[in-house]
Amino acid sequence: MKADRRSVDDPRVLEAVAAVEHERWSHWQRYMHSQCLRNDDGSLTVPPALVRRWERQMSTPYESLTDGEKESDREQAREYLAVVKRELGDATSS
């Protein structure tokens, strides 16, 4: 009997990857909020040093990032790849 092998077009795969994206976004928001100053009206003020750092990172191509910054991106990519691999029944190792 052949195993049910999903494809990247399967809505279940999309939902699994979307769940990882939401967790990544939530984690980033928690971190960002913890780094900002909360104003009386509930808004947040990003410290200038972080604005400079994040603007530099946003405008830097991946290939030009520091090794530490690249590793941070790789950590995130591994989360996505683990879900895709699991959802596709490890077909990616063929």
C-alpha positions in Angstrom: 0.0 0.0 0.0 1.4 3.4 -1.0 1.6 6.1 1.7 -0.4 9.2 1.3 2.2 11.6 0.1 1.3 15.3 0.2 2.5 18.0 -2.2 3.3 21.6 -1.5 0.0 22.4 -3.1 -1.9 20.5 -0.3 -3.9 23.0 1.9 -2.7 21.0 5.0 0.9 21.8 4.1 0.0 25.5 3.7 -1.7 25.5 7.1 1.3 23.9 8.7 3.7 26.4 7.2 1.4 29.3 8.1 1.4 28.1 11.7 5.2 28.3 11.8 5.0 31.7 10.3 2.6 32.9 12.9 4.8 31.5 15.7 7.8 33.3 14.1 5.9 36.5 13.9 4.6 36.2 17.5 8.1 35.5 18.8 9.4 38.6 16.9 6.6 40.8 18.2 7.3 39.6 21.8 11.0 40.4 21.4 10.3 43.7 19.7 7.8 44.8 22.3 10.3 43.9 25.1 12.9 46.1 23.5 10.7 49.2 23.1 9.5 51.8 25.4 5.8 51.7 26.1 4.2 55.1 26.0 1.2 56.3 28.2 -1.1 55.9 25.2 0.0 52.3 24.6 2.1 53.0 21.6 5.7 51.8 21.5 8.9 53.8 20.9 11.7 51.9 19.3 15.1 52.9 20.7 17.3 54.7 18.1 20.1 52.1 18.3 17.6 49.4 17.3 16.2 51.5 14.5 19.6 51.9 13.1 20.5 48.2 13.5 17.2 47.0 12.0 17.3 49.5 9.1 20.9 48.3 8.3 19.8 44.7 8.4 16.7 45.4 6.2 18.8 47.1 3.5 21.6 44.4 3.6 21.4 41.5 1.1 21.6 38.1 2.8 25.0 37.4 1.3 26.4 40.5 3.0 25.0 39.9 6.5 27.4 38.9 9.4 27.8 35.3 10.1 25.7 35.7 13.3 22.9 37.4 11.3 23.0 34.6 8.7 22.8 32.0 11.4 19.7 33.7 12.9 18.0 33.5 9.4 19.1 29.9 9.1 17.5 29.1 12.4 14.2 30.4 11.1 14.6 28.6 7.8 15.2 25.3 9.6 11.8 25.7 11.3 10.1 26.0 8.0 12.1 23.2 6.4 11.3 20.8 9.3 7.5 21.4 8.8 7.7 21.0 5.1 9.8 17.8 5.5 7.3 16.4 8.0 4.2 17.4 6.0 5.6 15.9 2.8 6.4 12.7 4.5 10.2 13.2 4.4 10.0 13.0 0.6 12.7 15.8 0.6 15.4 13.3 1.6 15.1 11.3 -1.6 
